[in-house]
Amino acid sequence: MLEADIGAGPVPPLQTTSPNLPGTVRRWSRIDDFVAEVANARVWGGMHYRNSTEVGQAMGRKIGEYTVHNALKPLP
């Protein structure tokens, strides 16, 4: 969905600030890097197995693509 919204141009800065660690900011220059970091954190944190994150990423991409092509129609 982000890729469809942003388009083919450069990605604006993606960042998040930790509410628990003041001053800790994570930044990404590519959407795929952000997605990979979230998936890795869930594996390293013991919440998911690697396969679960891979399946989830594939599902998320397919759901996003379906939504962009079928549900998000421009207003007349």
PDB file as gemmi writes it, atoms N, CA and C in Angstrom:
CRYST1    1.000    1.000    1.000  90.00  90.00  90.00 P 1                      
ATOM      1  N   MET A   1       0.823  -1.163   0.000  1.00  0.00           N  
ATOM      2  CA  MET A   1       0.000   0.000   0.000  1.00  0.00           C  
ATOM      3  C   MET A   1       0.884   1.249   0.000  1.00  0.00           C  
ATOM      4  N   LEU A   2       1.949   1.225   0.784  1.00  0.00           N  
ATOM      5  CA  LEU A   2       2.856   2.372   0.796  1.00  0.00           C  
ATOM      6  C   LEU A   2       3.478   2.589  -0.571  1.00  0.00           C  
ATOM      7  N   GLU A   3       3.903   1.528  -1.212  1.00  0.00           N  
ATOM      8  CA  GLU A   3       4.511   1.659  -2.530  1.00  0.00           C  
ATOM      9  C   GLU A   3       3.513   2.230  -3.531  1.00  0.00           C  
ATOM     10  N   ALA A   4       2.258   1.804  -3.458  1.00  0.00           N  
ATOM     11  CA  ALA A   4       1.237   2.324  -4.364  1.00  0.00           C  
ATOM     12  C   ALA A   4       0.983   3.802  -4.091  1.00  0.00           C  
ATOM     13  N   ASP A   5       1.019   4.202  -2.845  1.00  0.00           N  
ATOM     14  CA  ASP A   5       0.765   5.586  -2.472  1.00  0.00           C  
ATOM     15  C   ASP A   5       1.941   6.496  -2.829  1.00  0.00           C  
ATOM     16  N   ILE A   6       3.152   6.021  -2.598  1.00  0.00           N  
ATOM     17  CA  ILE A   6       4.348   6.831  -2.822  1.00  0.00           C  
ATOM     18  C   ILE A   6       4.704   6.899  -4.295  1.00  0.00           C  
ATOM     19  N   GLY A   7       4.492   5.809  -5.015  1.00  0.00           N  
ATOM     20  CA  GLY A   7       4.848   5.776  -6.421  1.00  0.00           C  
ATOM     21  C   GLY A   7       6.264   5.275  -6.638  1.00  0.00           C  
ATOM     22  N   ALA A   8       6.770   5.521  -7.840  1.00  0.00           N  
ATOM     23  CA  ALA A   8       8.070   4.985  -8.227  1.00  0.00           C  
ATOM     24  C   ALA A   8       9.232   5.880  -7.811  1.00  0.00           C  
ATOM     25  N   GLY A   9       8.952   7.060  -7.321  1.00  0.00           N  
ATOM     26  CA  GLY A   9      10.011   7.993  -6.946  1.00  0.00           C  
ATOM     27  C   GLY A   9      10.695   7.601  -5.660  1.00  0.00           C  
ATOM     28  N   PRO A  10      11.560   8.477  -5.190  1.00  0.00           N  
ATOM     29  CA  PRO A  10      12.269   8.204  -3.943  1.00  0.00           C  
ATOM     30  C   PRO A  10      11.307   8.099  -2.760  1.00  0.00           C  
ATOM     31  N   VAL A  11      11.671   7.277  -1.817  1.00  0.00           N  
ATOM     32  CA  VAL A  11      10.848   7.074  -0.619  1.00  0.00           C  
ATOM     33  C   VAL A  11      11.146   8.198   0.368  1.00  0.00           C  
ATOM     34  N   PRO A  12      10.094   8.856   0.880  1.00  0.00           N  
ATOM     35  CA  PRO A  12      10.357   9.857   1.918  1.00  0.00           C  
ATOM     36  C   PRO A  12      10.937   9.159   3.150  1.00  0.00           C  
ATOM     37  N   PRO A  13      11.608   9.893   4.009  1.00  0.00           N  
ATOM     38  CA  PRO A  13      12.210   9.251   5.182  1.00  0.00           C  
ATOM     39  C   PRO A  13      11.169   8.496   6.025  1.00  0.00           C  
ATOM     40  N   LEU A  14      11.489   7.256   6.336  1.00  0.00           N  
ATOM     41  CA  LEU A  14      10.662   6.455   7.236  1.00  0.00           C  
ATOM     42  C   LEU A  14      11.399   6.393   8.560  1.00  0.00           C  
ATOM     43  N   GLN A  15      10.719   6.724   9.637  1.00  0.00           N  
ATOM     44  CA  GLN A  15      11.385   6.645  10.936  1.00  0.00           C  
ATOM     45  C   GLN A  15      10.365   6.445  12.040  1.00  0.00           C  
ATOM     46  N   THR A  16      10.862   5.930  13.144  1.00  0.00           N  
ATOM     47  CA  THR A  16      10.044   5.777  14.342  1.00  0.00           C  
ATOM     48  C   THR A  16      10.919   6.091  15.547  1.00  0.00           C  
ATOM     49  N   THR A  17      10.285   6.601  16.571  1.00  0.00           N  
ATOM     50  CA  THR A  17      10.979   6.932  17.806  1.00  0.00           C  
ATOM     51  C   THR A  17      10.439   6.034  18.907  1.00  0.00           C  
ATOM     52  N   SER A  18      11.322   5.482  19.712  1.00  0.00           N  
ATOM     53  CA  SER A  18      10.915   4.584  20.780  1.00  0.00           C  
ATOM     54  C   SER A  18      10.274   5.364  21.929  1.00  0.00           C  
ATOM     55  N   PRO A  19       9.077   4.929  22.364  1.00  0.00           N  
ATOM     56  CA  PRO A  19       8.468   5.572  23.525  1.00  0.00           C  
ATOM     57  C   PRO A  19       9.155   5.156  24.831  1.00  0.00           C  
ATOM     58  N   ASN A  20       9.872   4.052  24.801  1.00  0.00           N  
ATOM     59  CA  ASN A  20      10.514   3.529  26.009  1.00  0.00           C  
ATOM     60  C   ASN A  20      11.991   3.873  26.138  1.00  0.00           C  
ATOM     61  N   LEU A  21      12.625   4.231  25.037  1.00  0.00           N  
ATOM     62  CA  LEU A  21      14.048   4.576  25.037  1.00  0.00           C  
ATOM     63  C   LEU A  21      14.202   5.978  24.444  1.00  0.00           C  
ATOM     64  N   PRO A  22      14.085   6.999  25.265  1.00  0.00           N  
ATOM     65  CA  PRO A  22      14.143   8.363  24.755  1.00  0.00           C  
ATOM     66  C   PRO A  22      15.394   8.598  23.893  1.00  0.00           C  
ATOM     67  N   GLY A  23      15.175   9.241  22.767  1.00  0.00           N  
ATOM     68  CA  GLY A  23      16.275   9.552  21.868  1.00  0.00           C  
ATOM     69  C   GLY A  23      16.618   8.445  20.890  1.00  0.00           C  
ATOM     70  N   THR A  24      16.000   7.272  21.036  1.00  0.00           N  
ATOM     71  CA  THR A  24      16.271   6.175  20.120  1.00  0.00           C  
ATOM     72  C   THR A  24      15.356   6.296  18.909  1.00  0.00           C  
ATOM     73  N   VAL A  25      15.961   6.502  17.760  1.00  0.00           N  
ATOM     74  CA  VAL A  25      15.209   6.679  16.518  1.00  0.00           C  
ATOM     75  C   VAL A  25      15.721   5.669  15.504  1.00  0.00           C  
ATOM     76  N   ARG A  26      14.806   4.974  14.840  1.00  0.00           N  
ATOM     77  CA  ARG A  26      15.175   4.046  13.775  1.00  0.00           C  
ATOM     78  C   ARG A  26      14.746   4.683  12.466  1.00  0.00           C  
ATOM     79  N   ARG A  27      15.607   4.627  11.448  1.00  0.00           N  
ATOM     80  CA  ARG A  27      15.323   5.215  10.137  1.00  0.00           C  
ATOM     81  C   ARG A  27      15.576   4.191   9.037  1.00  0.00           C  
ATOM     82  N   TRP A  28      14.761   4.266   8.003  1.00  0.00           N  
ATOM     83  CA  TRP A  28      14.904   3.391   6.843  1.00  0.00           C  
ATOM     84  C   TRP A  28      14.761   4.217   5.585  1.00  0.00           C  
ATOM     85  N   SER A  29      15.517   3.885   4.564  1.00  0.00           N  
ATOM     86  CA  SER A  29      15.429   4.587   3.289  1.00  0.00           C  
ATOM     87  C   SER A  29      14.659   3.773   2.247  1.00  0.00           C  
ATOM     88  N   ARG A  30      14.347   2.520   2.609  1.00  0.00           N  
ATOM     89  CA  ARG A  30      13.560   1.659   1.710  1.00  0.00           C  
ATOM     90  C   ARG A  30      12.479   0.948   2.506  1.00  0.00           C  
ATOM     91  N   ILE A  31      11.312   0.809   1.900  1.00  0.00           N  
ATOM     92  CA  ILE A  31      10.197   0.121   2.560  1.00  0.00           C  
ATOM     93  C   ILE A  31      10.574  -1.317   2.862  1.00  0.00           C  
ATOM     94  N   ASP A  32      11.254  -1.986   1.929  1.00  0.00           N  
ATOM     95  CA  ASP A  32      11.642  -3.387   2.141  1.00  0.00           C  
ATOM     96  C   ASP A  32      12.569  -3.546   3.345  1.00  0.00           C  
ATOM     97  N   ASP A  33      13.434  -2.552   3.588  1.00  0.00           N  
ATOM     98  CA  ASP A  33      14.313  -2.619   4.762  1.00  0.00           C  
ATOM     99  C   ASP A  33      13.502  -2.540   6.057  1.00  0.00           C  
ATOM    100  N   PHE A  34      12.491  -1.685   6.067  1.00  0.00           N  
ATOM    101  CA  PHE A  34      11.607  -1.567   7.231  1.00  0.00           C  
ATOM    102  C   PHE A  34      10.878  -2.883   7.488  1.00  0.00           C  
ATOM    103  N   VAL A  35      10.310  -3.450   6.432  1.00  0.00           N  
ATOM    104  CA  VAL A  35       9.563  -4.707   6.561  1.00  0.00           C  
ATOM    105  C   VAL A  35      10.482  -5.821   7.072  1.00  0.00           C  
ATOM    106  N   ALA A  36      11.686  -5.898   6.542  1.00  0.00           N  
ATOM    107  CA  ALA A  36      12.637  -6.934   6.973  1.00  0.00           C  
ATOM    108  C   ALA A  36      13.012  -6.754   8.441  1.00  0.00           C  
ATOM    109  N   GLU A  37      13.220  -5.522   8.879  1.00  0.00           N  
ATOM    110  CA  GLU A  37      13.589  -5.295  10.279  1.00  0.00           C  
ATOM    111  C   GLU A  37      12.460  -5.693  11.231  1.00  0.00           C  
ATOM    112  N   VAL A  38      11.234  -5.360  10.868  1.00  0.00           N  
ATOM    113  CA  VAL A  38      10.095  -5.752  11.706  1.00  0.00           C  
ATOM    114  C   VAL A  38      10.004  -7.273  11.781  1.00  0.00           C  
ATOM    115  N   ALA A  39      10.143  -7.950  10.642  1.00  0.00           N  
ATOM    116  CA  ALA A  39      10.078  -9.414  10.620  1.00  0.00           C  
ATOM    117  C   ALA A  39      11.193 -10.012  11.474  1.00  0.00           C  
ATOM    118  N   ASN A  40      12.416  -9.507  11.319  1.00  0.00           N  
ATOM    119  CA  ASN A  40      13.535 -10.029  12.103  1.00  0.00           C  
ATOM    120  C   ASN A  40      13.326  -9.799  13.598  1.00  0.00           C  
ATOM    121  N   ALA A  41      12.827  -8.644  13.969  1.00  0.00           N  
ATOM    122  CA  ALA A  41      12.603  -8.352  15.388  1.00  0.00           C  
ATOM    123  C   ALA A  41      11.612  -9.332  16.001  1.00  0.00           C  
ATOM    124  N   ARG A  42      10.600  -9.716  15.239  1.00  0.00           N  
ATOM    125  CA  ARG A  42       9.599 -10.645  15.767  1.00  0.00           C  
ATOM    126  C   ARG A  42      10.183 -12.053  15.927  1.00  0.00           C  
ATOM    127  N   VAL A  43      11.117 -12.425  15.043  1.00  0.00           N  
ATOM    128  CA  VAL A  43      11.792 -13.718  15.182  1.00  0.00           C  
ATOM    129  C   VAL A  43      12.753 -13.665  16.367  1.00  0.00           C  
ATOM    130  N   TRP A  44      13.597 -12.632  16.417  1.00  0.00           N  
ATOM    131  CA  TRP A  44      14.580 -12.507  17.493  1.00  0.00           C  
ATOM    132  C   TRP A  44      13.917 -12.351  18.850  1.00  0.00           C  
ATOM    133  N   GLY A  45      12.728 -11.732  18.873  1.00  0.00           N  
ATOM    134  CA  GLY A  45      12.000 -11.554  20.129  1.00  0.00           C  
ATOM    135  C   GLY A  45      11.264 -12.814  20.576  1.00  0.00           C  
ATOM    136  N   GLY A  46      11.287 -13.846  19.734  1.00  0.00           N  
ATOM    137  CA  GLY A  46      10.662 -15.110  20.095  1.00  0.00           C  
ATOM    138  C   GLY A  46       9.156 -15.143  19.873  1.00  0.00           C  
ATOM    139  N   MET A  47       8.618 -14.176  19.155  1.00  0.00           N  
ATOM    140  CA  MET A  47       7.169 -14.134  18.920  1.00  0.00           C  
ATOM    141  C   MET A  47       6.747 -14.986  17.738  1.00  0.00           C  
ATOM    142  N   HIS A  48       7.652 -15.154  16.758  1.00  0.00           N  
ATOM    143  CA  HIS A  48       7.333 -15.908  15.551  1.00  0.00           C  
ATOM    144  C   HIS A  48       8.536 -16.732  15.122  1.00  0.00           C  
ATOM    145  N   TYR A  49       8.246 -17.780  14.340  1.00  0.00           N  
ATOM    146  CA  TYR A  49       9.295 -18.513  13.652  1.00  0.00           C  
ATOM    147  C   TYR A  49       9.568 -17.808  12.329  1.00  0.00           C  
ATOM    148  N   ARG A  50      10.733 -18.048  11.746  1.00  0.00           N  
ATOM    149  CA  ARG A  50      11.098 -17.414  10.478  1.00  0.00           C  
ATOM    150  C   ARG A  50      10.041 -17.662   9.407  1.00  0.00           C  
ATOM    151  N   ASN A  51       9.563 -18.889   9.299  1.00  0.00           N  
ATOM    152  CA  ASN A  51       8.558 -19.205   8.283  1.00  0.00           C  
ATOM    153  C   ASN A  51       7.310 -18.339   8.458  1.00  0.00           C  
ATOM    154  N   SER A  52       6.910 -18.083   9.694  1.00  0.00           N  
ATOM    155  CA  SER A  52       5.718 -17.259   9.935  1.00  0.00           C  
ATOM    156  C   SER A  52       5.901 -15.854   9.376  1.00  0.00           C  
ATOM    157  N   THR A  53       7.088 -15.287   9.537  1.00  0.00           N  
ATOM    158  CA  THR A  53       7.309 -13.936   9.023  1.00  0.00           C  
ATOM    159  C   THR A  53       7.351 -13.928   7.497  1.00  0.00           C  
ATOM    160  N   GLU A  54       7.920 -14.964   6.916  1.00  0.00           N  
ATOM    161  CA  GLU A  54       7.977 -15.032   5.449  1.00  0.00           C  
ATOM    162  C   GLU A  54       6.577 -15.168   4.859  1.00  0.00           C  
ATOM    163  N   VAL A  55       5.764 -16.041   5.450  1.00  0.00           N  
ATOM    164  CA  VAL A  55       4.389 -16.206   4.990  1.00  0.00           C  
ATOM    165  C   VAL A  55       3.603 -14.908   5.214  1.00  0.00           C  
ATOM    166  N   GLY A  56       3.805 -14.274   6.355  1.00  0.00           N  
ATOM    167  CA  GLY A  56       3.113 -13.021   6.651  1.00  0.00           C  
ATOM    168  C   GLY A  56       3.482 -11.904   5.692  1.00  0.00           C  
ATOM    169  N   GLN A  57       4.762 -11.809   5.340  1.00  0.00           N  
ATOM    170  CA  GLN A  57       5.184 -10.788   4.381  1.00  0.00           C  
ATOM    171  C   GLN A  57       4.550 -11.026   3.013  1.00  0.00           C  
ATOM    172  N   ALA A  58       4.533 -12.276   2.570  1.00  0.00           N  
ATOM    173  CA  ALA A  58       3.932 -12.601   1.273  1.00  0.00           C  
ATOM    174  C   ALA A  58       2.436 -12.302   1.287  1.00  0.00           C  
ATOM    175  N   MET A  59       1.762 -12.675   2.381  1.00  0.00           N  
ATOM    176  CA  MET A  59       0.327 -12.389   2.495  1.00  0.00           C  
ATOM    177  C   MET A  59       0.074 -10.884   2.499  1.00  0.00           C  
ATOM    178  N   GLY A  60       0.868 -10.151   3.249  1.00  0.00           N  
ATOM    179  CA  GLY A  60       0.698  -8.705   3.327  1.00  0.00           C  
ATOM    180  C   GLY A  60       0.843  -8.048   1.969  1.00  0.00           C  
ATOM    181  N   ARG A  61       1.828  -8.493   1.200  1.00  0.00           N  
ATOM    182  CA  ARG A  61       2.020  -7.933  -0.144  1.00  0.00           C  
ATOM    183  C   ARG A  61       0.814  -8.245  -1.033  1.00  0.00           C  
ATOM    184  N   LYS A  62       0.336  -9.484  -0.990  1.00  0.00           N  
ATOM    185  CA  LYS A  62      -0.814  -9.860  -1.822  1.00  0.00           C  
ATOM    186  C   LYS A  62      -2.079  -9.114  -1.407  1.00  0.00           C  
ATOM    187  N   ILE A  63      -2.310  -8.987  -0.108  1.00  0.00           N  
ATOM    188  CA  ILE A  63      -3.487  -8.265   0.375  1.00  0.00           C  
ATOM    189  C   ILE A  63      -3.400  -6.792  -0.016  1.00  0.00           C  
ATOM    190  N   GLY A  64      -2.205  -6.206   0.130  1.00  0.00           N  
ATOM    191  CA  GLY A  64      -2.019  -4.814  -0.266  1.00  0.00           C  
ATOM    192  C   GLY A  64      -2.278  -4.606  -1.746  1.00  0.00           C  
ATOM    193  N   GLU A  65      -1.726  -5.480  -2.578  1.00  0.00           N  
ATOM    194  CA  GLU A  65      -1.922  -5.367  -4.030  1.00  0.00           C  
ATOM    195  C   GLU A  65      -3.391  -5.532  -4.389  1.00  0.00           C  
ATOM    196  N   TYR A  66      -4.056  -6.502  -3.773  1.00  0.00           N  
ATOM    197  CA  TYR A  66      -5.481  -6.708  -4.036  1.00  0.00           C  
ATOM    198  C   TYR A  66      -6.283  -5.469  -3.647  1.00  0.00           C  
ATOM    199  N   THR A  67      -5.981  -4.918  -2.487  1.00  0.00           N  
ATOM    200  CA  THR A  67      -6.707  -3.744  -2.005  1.00  0.00           C  
ATOM    201  C   THR A  67      -6.505  -2.557  -2.931  1.00  0.00           C  
ATOM    202  N   VAL A  68      -5.283  -2.324  -3.353  1.00  0.00           N  
ATOM    203  CA  VAL A  68      -4.996  -1.202  -4.247  1.00  0.00           C  
ATOM    204  C   VAL A  68      -5.764  -1.361  -5.555  1.00  0.00           C  
ATOM    205  N   HIS A  69      -5.810  -2.568  -6.103  1.00  0.00           N  
ATOM    206  CA  HIS A  69      -6.441  -2.778  -7.405  1.00  0.00           C  
ATOM    207  C   HIS A  69      -7.954  -2.952  -7.342  1.00  0.00           C  
ATOM    208  N   ASN A  70      -8.505  -3.313  -6.195  1.00  0.00           N  
ATOM    209  CA  ASN A  70      -9.928  -3.628  -6.141  1.00  0.00           C  
ATOM    210  C   ASN A  70     -10.751  -2.753  -5.197  1.00  0.00           C  
ATOM    211  N   ALA A  71     -10.154  -2.188  -4.201  1.00  0.00           N  
ATOM    212  CA  ALA A  71     -10.950  -1.460  -3.215  1.00  0.00           C  
ATOM    213  C   ALA A  71     -10.635   0.042  -3.191  1.00  0.00           C  
ATOM    214  N   LEU A  72      -9.451   0.422  -3.551  1.00  0.00           N  
ATOM    215  CA  LEU A  72      -9.064   1.835  -3.495  1.00  0.00           C  
ATOM    216  C   LEU A  72      -9.238   2.452  -4.893  1.00  0.00           C  
ATOM    217  N   LYS A  73     -10.449   2.830  -5.192  1.00  0.00           N  
ATOM    218  CA  LYS A  73     -10.738   3.440  -6.491  1.00  0.00           C  
ATOM    219  C   LYS A  73     -10.720   4.956  -6.344  1.00  0.00           C  
ATOM    220  N   PRO A  74     -10.206   5.663  -7.342  1.00  0.00           N  
ATOM    221  CA  PRO A  74     -10.207   7.126  -7.277  1.00  0.00           C  
ATOM    222  C   PRO A  74     -11.641   7.659  -7.253  1.00  0.00           C  
ATOM    223  N   LEU A  75     -11.813   8.763  -6.587  1.00  0.00           N  
ATOM    224  CA  LEU A  75     -13.125   9.407  -6.550  1.00  0.00           C  
ATOM    225  C   LEU A  75     -13.398  10.081  -7.897  1.00  0.00           C  
ATOM    226  N   PRO A  76     -14.660  10.070  -8.341  1.00  0.00           N  
ATOM    227  CA  PRO A  76     -14.983  10.706  -9.640  1.00  0.00           C  
ATOM    228  C   PRO A  76     -14.806  12.218  -9.588  1.00  0.00           C  
TER     229      PRO A  76                                                      
END                                                                             
